[in-house]
Amino acid sequence: MKYLYIVDYWVPFPSSEYGGILNVIAESNEDCHSVLMDWRDEYENTHDHRIMEYVTKSQRFKLDESYNDYESSVVESFTT
């Protein structure tokens, strides 16, 4: 079963100028975390410890079975 995660970007103001929303298709919190670890830029690695926290706080929506063949990935992002 796949889910759509809507994750608030993990570098909140004022600690950084980067922020936004990430939409991820994933099977679980751990899968979503893995996708985001692979997706993030290296300059953001000082905030890696926050990623799982924000994944678990994100909104999660169960997708129709037709999405089960989709690869887990970031499907849309809005970041600044």
C-alpha positions in Angstrom: 0.0 0.0 0.0 1.3 3.5 -0.9 0.6 6.8 0.8 0.9 10.4 -0.1 2.9 12.2 2.5 2.7 16.0 2.7 5.8 17.0 4.6 6.6 20.5 5.8 10.2 21.2 4.8 12.6 20.4 7.7 14.7 23.6 7.9 12.4 26.1 9.6 12.9 29.8 9.9 14.9 31.4 11.6 17.6 28.7 11.6 17.6 28.8 7.8 16.2 30.5 4.8 15.1 27.2 3.3 11.5 26.0 3.7 8.5 24.6 1.9 6.3 21.5 1.3 7.3 18.1 -0.1 4.8 15.6 -1.5 6.2 12.1 -1.4 4.7 8.8 -2.4 6.0 6.1 0.0 5.0 2.8 1.7 5.8 3.8 5.2 7.4 6.5 7.4 10.8 4.7 7.0 10.4 4.6 3.2 9.5 8.3 3.1 12.5 9.1 5.3 14.8 7.2 2.9 13.4 9.0 -0.1 14.0 12.4 1.5 17.5 11.4 2.6 18.3 10.6 -1.1 16.5 13.7 -2.4 18.0 16.3 -0.1 21.0 18.4 -1.2 24.3 17.9 0.7 24.3 21.4 2.0 21.2 20.5 4.1 22.9 17.6 5.9 23.2 19.6 9.1 19.4 19.2 9.5 19.2 15.4 8.8 18.2 14.7 12.4 14.9 16.6 11.8 13.7 14.6 8.7 12.1 11.7 10.5 10.5 14.0 13.0 8.8 16.0 10.2 7.8 12.8 8.3 6.0 11.5 11.4 4.2 14.8 11.8 3.2 15.0 8.2 -0.3 14.5 6.8 -0.5 11.0 5.2 -3.2 9.9 2.8 -3.8 6.3 1.7 -3.7 6.1 -2.1 -5.8 3.9 -4.4 -4.4 0.5 -5.3 -3.6 1.8 -8.8 -0.6 3.7 -7.2 1.0 0.5 -5.8 3.3 0.2 -8.9 4.6 3.8 -8.4 8.2 4.0 -7.3 8.6 5.8 -3.9 9.7 9.3 -4.7 9.2 13.0 -4.2 6.4 13.8 -6.7 6.2 17.5 -6.1 8.1 20.1 -4.1 7.8 23.7 -3.3 10.9 25.0 -1.5 12.6 28.3 -1.1 
